[in-house]
């Protein structure tokens, strides 16, 4: 099996792409690119059996409805005002709220944060995949699955905060040390130095690991009553607690 991980940014210069080959109970990083353009991202997804994309795959349904209604001058707002409770379903997807409940982490709002720029790029990439006859199922049941590296790290009892701090570059190295200790079957090979020097590269590797968890059924998936929302808004596949040691699985 080949899994891909994409740490997507609005532009190529902050985008990283990783590929991990799974064979005989081992995992080897066979490709790790930074400054990845659209072609590199699409090539990685097309080659993969499962691709973890660190970016929202859609917008909150309530937000889309409000923007459409507002565009036509028909937006309905509550008589008692537009406070926080009213805004919450506009700024968070169902999957964002579920992830917060599961992990205590709060995903960035795709409709009210700068990650919206990344999601616009993602929408273009998904449109190109669909045009090639490979539409993405936003529930994560197809090749593409939405992932959240920080949530995966928390589920695997690895540091999920501060490793991106420019003031503490040593923390990224500590994360790599702990990842290698917890996953002795993972071979970073020639790309270890890149991981230690770039949190974008590290997040791409984590995304590829999370994609493996999703492929093996070791990550969350939407329940029957969540399928409709997940199909339009996207669904973050959060690995099961302690699942890191189970990722090598049987010989692939």
C-alpha positions as CSV (number, residue, x, y, z in Angstrom):
1,X,0.0,0.0,0.0
2,X,1.1,3.6,-0.7
3,X,-0.3,6.4,1.4
4,X,0.2,10.1,0.7
5,X,0.0,13.0,3.1
6,X,-0.5,16.6,2.0
7,X,0.1,19.5,4.3
8,X,-1.8,22.0,2.1
9,X,-1.2,25.7,2.1
10,X,-2.7,28.5,0.0
11,X,0.5,28.6,-2.1
12,X,3.1,26.1,-3.1
13,X,5.8,27.5,-0.9
14,X,4.2,26.2,2.3
15,X,2.8,23.0,0.9
16,X,4.5,19.6,1.7
17,X,3.7,16.2,0.2
18,X,4.8,12.9,1.6
19,X,4.5,9.3,0.4
20,X,4.8,6.2,2.6
21,X,5.2,2.7,1.3
22,X,3.8,0.0,3.5
23,X,5.4,-3.5,3.1
24,X,5.9,-6.5,5.3
25,X,5.1,-4.7,8.6
26,X,7.3,-1.7,7.8
27,X,6.7,1.8,6.6
28,X,9.2,3.8,4.5
29,X,9.0,7.4,3.5
30,X,9.7,7.2,-0.2
31,X,9.0,10.8,-1.1
32,X,8.9,14.1,0.8
33,X,8.6,17.4,-1.1
34,X,8.2,20.9,0.2
35,X,7.1,23.8,-2.0
36,X,4.8,21.4,-3.8
37,X,2.7,22.9,-6.6
38,X,-0.7,21.7,-7.7
39,X,0.8,19.2,-10.1
40,X,2.9,17.6,-7.4
41,X,-0.1,17.4,-5.0
42,X,-2.4,15.9,-7.7
43,X,0.3,13.4,-8.8
44,X,0.7,12.2,-5.2
45,X,-3.0,11.7,-4.7
46,X,-3.4,9.9,-8.0
47,X,-0.5,7.5,-7.1
48,X,-1.8,6.7,-3.6
49,X,-4.1,4.0,-2.4
50,X,-5.2,6.5,0.3
51,X,-4.3,10.2,0.6
52,X,-4.7,12.3,3.8
53,X,-5.3,15.9,3.0
54,X,-4.8,18.4,5.9
55,X,-7.4,20.9,4.8
56,X,-11.1,21.3,5.1
57,X,-12.9,19.6,2.2
58,X,-16.0,21.8,2.5
59,X,-17.7,24.6,4.3
60,X,-20.4,24.5,7.0
61,X,-23.8,23.9,5.3
62,X,-25.4,26.7,7.4
63,X,-22.7,29.1,6.2
64,X,-23.2,28.2,2.6
65,X,-26.9,28.7,2.9
66,X,-26.5,32.1,4.7
67,X,-24.1,33.4,2.0
68,X,-26.4,32.3,-0.8
69,X,-29.4,33.9,0.9
70,X,-27.5,37.1,1.7
71,X,-26.3,37.3,-1.9
72,X,-29.9,37.4,-3.0
73,X,-31.0,39.8,-0.2
74,X,-33.0,37.1,1.6
75,X,-31.0,36.2,4.6
76,X,-33.0,35.4,7.7
77,X,-31.5,36.3,11.1
78,X,-33.0,35.7,14.6
79,X,-35.0,38.5,16.1
80,X,-32.8,38.3,19.3
81,X,-29.6,39.2,17.4
82,X,-26.6,37.5,15.8
83,X,-24.6,36.4,18.8
84,X,-22.1,33.6,19.3
85,X,-24.7,30.9,19.5
86,X,-26.1,31.9,16.1
87,X,-22.6,32.2,14.6
88,X,-21.3,28.8,15.8
89,X,-23.0,26.6,13.2
90,X,-21.9,29.1,10.5
91,X,-18.2,28.9,11.5
92,X,-17.9,25.3,12.5
93,X,-18.7,22.1,10.6
94,X,-20.2,19.1,12.3
95,X,-16.8,17.3,12.1
96,X,-15.1,20.3,13.8
97,X,-17.4,20.0,16.7
98,X,-16.9,16.2,16.9
99,X,-13.1,16.6,16.8
100,X,-13.3,19.1,19.6
101,X,-15.4,16.7,21.7
102,X,-13.1,13.8,21.0
103,X,-9.7,15.5,21.4
104,X,-10.2,18.9,23.0
105,X,-8.5,20.5,20.0
106,X,-10.4,23.2,18.0
107,X,-9.9,23.0,14.2
108,X,-9.5,26.3,12.4
109,X,-12.8,27.7,11.0
110,X,-12.9,27.3,7.2
111,X,-15.5,30.1,7.0
112,X,-14.0,32.6,9.6
113,X,-10.2,32.0,9.5
114,X,-7.3,32.3,7.0
115,X,-7.5,28.6,6.3
116,X,-10.4,29.6,4.0
117,X,-7.7,30.6,1.5
118,X,-6.3,27.0,1.7
119,X,-9.8,25.5,1.3
120,X,-10.3,27.5,-2.0
121,X,-7.1,25.9,-3.4
122,X,-8.3,22.6,-2.2
123,X,-11.7,23.1,-3.9
124,X,-9.8,23.7,-7.2
125,X,-7.7,20.5,-6.7
126,X,-10.8,18.4,-6.0
127,X,-12.5,19.8,-9.1
128,X,-9.5,18.7,-11.2
129,X,-9.7,15.2,-9.7
130,X,-13.4,15.1,-10.5
131,X,-12.7,16.2,-14.0
132,X,-10.3,13.3,-14.3
133,X,-13.0,10.9,-13.2
134,X,-11.8,10.6,-9.6
135,X,-14.2,12.6,-7.6
136,X,-13.4,12.8,-3.9
137,X,-16.0,11.5,-1.4
138,X,-15.8,14.0,1.4
139,X,-16.8,11.5,3.9
140,X,-13.4,9.9,3.5
141,X,-14.5,6.6,2.0
142,X,-12.7,7.0,-1.2
143,X,-9.0,7.7,-2.0
144,X,-9.0,11.2,-0.4
145,X,-9.6,11.6,3.4
146,X,-9.4,14.8,5.4
147,X,-6.9,14.6,8.3
148,X,-5.8,16.8,11.1
149,X,-2.2,16.1,12.2
150,X,-2.5,17.7,15.6
151,X,-5.5,15.4,16.4
152,X,-3.6,12.4,15.2
153,X,-0.6,13.3,17.4
154,X,-2.8,13.7,20.4
155,X,-4.4,10.3,19.9
156,X,-1.0,8.8,19.6
157,X,0.2,10.5,22.8
158,X,2.8,12.5,21.0
159,X,3.4,16.3,21.3
160,X,0.7,18.1,19.3
161,X,1.4,21.7,20.3
162,X,4.3,24.2,20.1
163,X,6.4,22.1,17.7
164,X,5.8,24.7,15.0
165,X,7.3,27.5,17.2
166,X,10.0,29.5,15.4
167,X,11.3,30.4,18.9
168,X,11.8,26.8,19.9
169,X,13.0,24.8,16.8
170,X,14.3,22.1,19.2
171,X,10.7,21.1,19.9
172,X,10.3,19.8,16.3
173,X,13.4,17.7,16.8
174,X,11.9,16.3,20.0
175,X,8.7,15.4,18.2
176,X,10.7,13.5,15.6
177,X,12.6,11.7,18.3
178,X,9.4,10.6,20.1
179,X,7.8,9.6,16.8
180,X,10.8,7.4,16.0
181,X,10.7,5.8,19.4
182,X,7.0,5.1,19.3
183,X,7.0,3.8,15.7
184,X,10.3,1.9,15.3
185,X,8.9,0.4,12.1
186,X,8.9,3.9,10.4
187,X,11.9,4.6,8.3
188,X,12.3,8.3,7.5
189,X,15.5,7.5,5.6
190,X,17.1,10.4,3.7
191,X,14.2,12.6,4.7
192,X,14.7,12.7,8.4
193,X,16.8,15.9,8.3
194,X,14.0,17.6,6.2
195,X,11.4,16.6,8.9
196,X,13.6,18.0,11.6
197,X,13.9,21.3,9.8
198,X,10.4,21.7,8.4
199,X,7.2,21.3,10.4
200,X,5.3,21.4,7.0
201,X,7.3,18.2,6.0
202,X,6.6,16.6,9.4
203,X,2.9,17.4,9.1
204,X,2.8,15.8,5.6
205,X,4.3,12.6,7.1
206,X,1.8,12.6,9.9
207,X,-1.0,13.1,7.4
208,X,0.3,10.0,5.5
209,X,0.3,8.0,8.7
210,X,-3.3,9.2,9.5
211,X,-4.3,8.1,5.9
212,X,-3.1,4.6,6.7
213,X,-5.2,4.6,9.9
214,X,-8.2,5.6,7.9
215,X,-7.5,2.9,5.3
216,X,-7.3,0.2,8.0
217,X,-10.5,1.3,9.7
218,X,-8.5,2.7,12.7
219,X,-9.9,6.2,12.4
220,X,-13.3,7.8,13.0
221,X,-15.8,7.8,10.2
222,X,-19.3,9.5,10.1
223,X,-22.2,7.6,11.7
224,X,-25.4,7.1,9.7
225,X,-26.9,10.3,10.9
226,X,-23.7,12.3,10.1
227,X,-23.3,11.1,6.6
228,X,-25.3,13.8,4.9
229,X,-23.3,16.6,6.6
230,X,-20.0,14.8,6.1
231,X,-20.8,14.4,2.4
232,X,-20.9,18.2,1.8
233,X,-18.8,19.6,4.7
234,X,-16.1,17.0,4.8
235,X,-15.1,14.7,7.7
236,X,-11.9,14.6,9.7
237,X,-10.7,11.0,10.2
238,X,-9.2,11.0,13.7
239,X,-7.1,7.9,14.5
240,X,-8.2,5.7,17.3
241,X,-6.3,6.2,20.6
242,X,-3.2,4.0,20.7
243,X,-3.6,3.0,17.0
244,X,-0.1,4.1,16.0
245,X,1.4,0.7,16.9
246,X,-1.2,-1.0,14.8
247,X,-0.5,0.8,11.6
248,X,2.1,-1.6,10.1
249,X,-0.6,-4.3,10.2
250,X,-0.1,-7.4,8.1
251,X,2.2,-7.6,5.2
252,X,0.9,-5.2,2.5
